[in-house]
Amino acid sequence: MIELGNVQKRFGRHLALDDFTLRVPAGEIYGLLGHNGAGKSTAIGIMLGQVWPTRGEVRICGFDVTSNRQRALQKVGAIFESPAFYDYLSGFRNLEILSSYTAATPRKRIQEVIDWVKLTGREHSKVRTYSHGMRARLALAQALLPNPELLILDEPSDGLDPEGIHEMRHTIQRLHRELGLTILLSSHFLSEVEQLCTRIAVLNKGKMVFEGTLAETRKREQLIRLKTADFSRAVDELRQAKLINDQRDGQFIILEPGARTDQVVRTLVERGMPVYEIARQEETLESFYLGLMQKPDSGGPPPSNS
């Protein structure tokens, strides 16, 4: 559904995207992660034909966006940046006007998407009376108007309260499950991505630094919680013994491939250091992401995955 090949984008001297390659197959809920300024919005703008790439290939739904934008985006719905509405008009009238910019949409279809996002009963109220959550649902209704096969959502839960985030997550799951949509989701809510997506790409300084499944983010390192009298000294001793290759947050050690926790305990005890606790820690997406961002080479090419 989405194919980006070696895409680069420069804004003057600033390199916003560098050799960015992405493949999103049909049927996925795919997460695009990265801090502010990492290149996520630039990438989405390029996918939607709103930002022109400096070089590279961009194909959406099998069509080249740069040469055939209308065909490429015919079956694409999107929430990109902050959707703007006419506050003095009703939600229904806003959808009528916004849909007319591309193609007239039957009232029946407009009511259908309103029902889908659960705005029924408030569709004829002025948008200025809507809560932030209702505005988010109206934006999603707009994205659904063209009866899309691909939905691109840029921070759809931004600004929502916990109840709104929960509702948006379940709506996205319903769209995927019941309508069979392919969904690309850009978000800084890592817990939401962890619950929604099966595959992610991580951007840092315009480069992809990871691409793979959620399962792979939990398998890449053996993270061990270690409590001892002197953590810094323990790390030095274990490095010398070639049992660990890194530490994190002053409480976790990362084992060398093939190393075992019983070897860690034995080594520390033999060197006169008590071990109060040692336990394997399942890595969350948040801890994986933060560890990835802290690596000195995190602006380099993506790790290879099998």
N, C-alpha and C positions, 0 to 999 in steps of 0.2 A: 504493500500500500504506500509506503514511503521509502524512497531510495535517494540518498544523498551520496555523491561520490567525489571525494577530494575537494570539498567546498572550502573556499577561502573568501573572507570578506574583510576589506579594509575600509576604515573611515579616516581618510587622510593618512597620517602616519600610524594610526592605531589599528592593530591587527585584532579584530573582534572574533574571527573564526579562522582556524589554521588547519587545513588538510582534514576537514571533518567528514567522516564517512559514517553513514547510518543506514540500517535496513530494518524496517518494521513490517513484519509479515501480517497478513490478514488474520483477524481474530484475536490479536494481542491487546492487553492493556499494558502499555509500555511507558515507563517512567523516565523523564529527562530531568536530571538533577544538576545542581551547581549553585554556588553562591551568587550574590548580586554582581553583575558584570562578568560572569563566566562565559556568556555567549548564548544562553538559552533563548532569550527573546529574539536575538538576531537570527538564530537558527529557525525559529518558528516563523518569523517575518519572511525569511527566504522561502520556506515551504509554502506560505500563503501568497507568494508573489508580491509582497509589499516591500520587500528589501531585495535589491538586485545583487547577486553574488559577484565578487570580483572575478572568480573563476570556479569551475567545477560543474558537475551535473546534478540537476534536481528534478526528480520524477515523482509525481503524486498520482496514485491510481493508474499507473502505467503511462502517463503523459508528461512530457517535458513542460515544466512550469514556465520557463523563460520563453519558449516559442509557442506554447499552446495553453496559456493560463486558463482560459475559459473551460476547456475540456478537462484539464487537470483538476480543477476545483469544483466541477459540476456536482460531485457527490461528497463534498467536504463541508462540514459545519465546524465553526470555531468560536471560542472565546479567547480574544487576544487583547492584551493590555486591559484598560478599563472601559467596558462598554458604556457608550453614551446614550441616554434616553431623553425624550422630551418629558420633563417632569409635570407639565401642565396637561398632558394627555393621558389617556388610560393605557394600561398595559396592552390591551387588545389593539388599540389604535396605533401604538408604537410598533407592534409587530406587523400590522398592515403596511405602515409607511416604510419600515426597514426592509421588508420583503420586496416592496415595489422597486427598490433600487436595482435588483437583479432580475426578478420575474414576478409577476403578479401571483399571489398565493390564495387559493380558495379559502373562504371563511371557515369551512369545515376543517381544513388542515390546521389553520391557526388555533381553532378550539381544541383540536386533537392534541397539539403540543402543549397547550395550556393545561389540559387535563393530565398530561404525562408528567409535568413538573409540579403538579399540585398547586396551581394558582386559581383553580376553579372557585368562583364566588368572589374573587377580587380582580378578575380580569378587566372589569369596567370601572375600577377605581383609578384615580389619578396616581401616576407613578410617584409623585412627591409624598404620598401617604404610605409608600411601601417601606418595610424594614430593609436592612442590608441583605438579609437572607432572601427576602422576596425579590429584590433586585437581581441577586445571583441566579435565582430560578428563572427570572424573565430573560436574563442573558443566555441561559441554557436553552430556553424555549426558542430564542432567536436562532441559536446554532442548529436546532433540530428542524427548522422550517424547510430546508431543502431536501428533507428525507435522506440524510447522508448515510454513506457507508463508512466514512472515516470522520472521527471527531477529534479535533485538536484543542486541548484545553490548557490555557496558560494561567497558572495559579487560580484555579476555579474556587478554592476555599479561602482565598486571601480576604482578611477582614471579618470573617464569619466567627460567631461565638461557637463554643463546643457543640451545642445542639445543631447549629447550622452546618458545621463540618461533618457531623455524623449523618445528617440528612443528605448532604451532597455526596458523601461516600456511597450511601446506599442507592442513590439515584444513578450514579455512574455504574455501579454493579448491575442494576436493573437494565440499563441501556445495553450493557455488554451481553448480559444473559438473555434478555427477552428480544432485543432487536438485532443481536449479533454484530454490533458495531465494533470496528477497530478503533482503539482510543490511544492517543498520545497525550500523556499527562505531564505537564511541567509543574513542579511544586517544591516548596521548601519545607512542607510538613512531612518529615521523613516517616513518621508513624503511619500517615495516610498512604504513602507510596508503598510501604511495607505490607499494608493490608490489601491494597488494590492490585499491585503490579506483579507480574511474573518475571519481567526482564527490565533492566535499567541501563541507561548510559549516564556517565558522570562527566561533566565538563569542568575544566579549570583553566582559566586564562585563555579561553578559546580553543583548547585542545581536549580531545577525549582522553580521559585517564583511566576509565574502566568501562567495559561493556560486557554484560553477562546476565545470568539469572540471579534471582534473589538467593537461591540456594548456594550459588558460588560465593556470594559475599560472606557466607557463614563458614565456608570451608577453607578460605585462603590462609588463615593463620590459626595456630593452636594457642588461644588466649587463656592464660592461667592466672588466677588470683593467688597472690602469695603474701602472707603476713609473717613477718619475721622481725627480729629486734632492730635490724638496720637494713632497710630495703636497698639503699644505694650500694652498700658493701656487698650484699647478696648478689646484686646484678653484676658487679665487677667479678666476683668469684665464679659465677655461673658462665659469664663470658669467657673467662680464662679456661674453664672446663669445656668450652665449646658446646654447651647445652642450650643456650638461648642466643637469639640473634637481635632481640630488641626488648624494650620495656615500654610501658604506657601508663601515664597518669600516676606514677609513683606507687602502683599497687598491682599491676599486671605484668607478667613476663610472656614472651612469645618464644616457644620452643623451636629449636632447630629441627629440621625434618629427621624423624627417627628417634629423637630424644623422648624420654619418659619422665613422668612426675616422680616416680620412685628414685630415679637417678638424681633428680634435683634435691630431694630430701636428703638422700645419703651424702651427697657432696657437701651440702651446707652443714649437716650435723658433724661430719668428719672434720670440718674446718671451724668447729666450735660455735656455730650459729644455730640458735633454736628456731624451729619452724612451728608457728602457732596455727597456721591454716594454709592448705593448698587445695585448690579446686578448679576444675575446668569451668570456663565461663563461655556460654554461648554468645557469640558476637551478634549484636543487633545491627541493623542497617545504620543507625546513628553512629555507633562506635566504629564501624567499618568506614563510613563516610568521613568522619573526623580524622581517623588515622590516615586515610588516603590524602586528605587535604594537607596534612602536616608533613607528608613525605617531601624531602627536598627535590625529588624528581617528578613531582606530581603534575608539572606542566609538560611532561614528556609524552611519548607515544603510549597508547593504551596497552595494558598487559595482554599477552596472547592467551586466548582461552581455547580449550579443546572443543 
